Amino acid sequence: MLAQMQTRMLIDGDWTEGAASERFEVVDPATGEGIAEVAAGTAADALAACDAAEAAQRKWAAAAPRERSEILRACYQTLLEHSSEIAELITREHGKPQADALGEVAYSAEFFRWNAEEAVRVHGSVSLAPSGDKRIITRHPPVGVVAMVTPWNFPAAMIARKVAPALAAGNATVIKPARDTPLTALRLAQLLEEAGVPPGLVNVVPTRSSGAWFDAVVDHRAVRMVSFTGSTEVGRTLLRRCADRVLKVCMELGGNAPFVVFADADLDAAVAGAMVAKMRHSAEVCTAANRFFVEAPVAEEFTERFAESMAAVRVGNGFEPGVTCGPMINPGAVDSIDALVQDALGHGARKVNGGGPVDGPGFFYEPTVLADVDASSPITRSEIFGPVAPVIAFDDTNAMIAAANDTEMGLIGYVYTGDLAKGLHVSERIEAGMVGINRGAVSDPAAPFGGMKQSGLGREGASEGIYEFCETQYIAADW
């Protein structure tokens, strides 16, 4: 076990057991065995963290943008210097293979570098009113205290993607990491402190009572924004609660990504892209391809080649050499995935390979390809969040696009074709916040990440990302 692992909560720069001095167990999903017990925060702890954030934020907001920028740059460097250690911790509590965990750390660090650069570029404007009677001055002050609720599938990156722009804009944060993966969040906060982030700006309060934690934070006078990444179902609940105080929100919610392969596509590239879009980070990703629409002339060949690649995936403990698919996060996830697969098979789908849980310790599921899937079946309407790929053949492009858009989710889509004009045309018709053309991955700190419809509100990353954590103030001046 890592000597540097932190298991207490962080409030105002102090590592504490919390008001109740209670703990909960963190389980290694590859073995099913406990690896640590973490301090369980209460509503009182969450309120104390908000108090600390409120006090620290005033001074931080007054700091020069260059000062904030230099500290964020130091955070970037510190994370890179500890990348192996953080990756090991991610694999221990989440289970993802080490290569993916190392990639997550690099991705996380990049948000601090990007926002170190953005911190000095929060621009306002001055203009003359059309009437000529005044100057219109706009500026973008920080929101204040931001409550952050982060998911288990990217225990480092989802915190970095929120904390870096929030700090760059001059805010303070109170973070509730996922109960399944709090250890990475705590260590990340510790490293940010070591990099120079002042006490009170990053507070981390794990809990096993999410409802009480959230209610306490949302009602705190200083909290003016909630940033959440997680399921659409939970997002709806949090949105209703945030409405009580008319809080600003940024929500990155669920996905149901279509992956479209036209007959003129390079099938080698399409299969390789499908493996990336489906299987990166053990398929537990909101951007994972969820439905594979393949044009009929190449549907059989694509399905066979895709199934061969899926069958070659090595499933196991993320620390083992050659493993590219780790465990699912918990037993409930395995049950949920299998229920969707069995339902599809019961309604006419054909199992090409895989199709069931893996025996033994840990929470594993076989990489699975299903053919002859009905476009309206439950497996095409649910976020699978596991290594299962339903393939749907199509003849009519318009009907395929209608089926691809027949969902309340609109996070991302993928299009493979040899005709760029066709790819752009189809991409513009797909109702999603992001589309990859002949690419199986699109995420980049320099690009706006977010969805349409019930896949979210707001954008993370890019230049837009820092403004999510700002207000817009207009000053009328006559000189």
Secondary structure by P-SEA (a helix, b strand, c coil): ccccccccccccccccccccccbbbbbcccccccccccbbbcaaaaaaaaaaaaaaaaaaaaccaaaaaaaaaaaaaaaaaaaaaaaaaaaacccccaaaaaaaaaaaaaaaaaaaaacccccccccccccccbbbbbbbccccbbbbbbbcccccaaaaacaaaaaaacccbbbbcccccaaaaaaaaaaaaaaccccccbbbbbbccaaaaaaaaaacccccbbbbbccaaaaaaaaaaaaccccccccbbbbbbbbbbccccaaaaaaaaaaaacccccccccccccbbbbcccaaaaaaaaaaaaaaaccccccccccccbbbcccaaaaaaaaaaaaaaaaacccccccccccccccccccbbbbcccccccccccccccccbbbbbbbccaaaaaaaaaccccccbbbbbcccaaaaaaaaaacccccccccccbbbbcccccccccccccccccccccccccbbbbbbbbcc
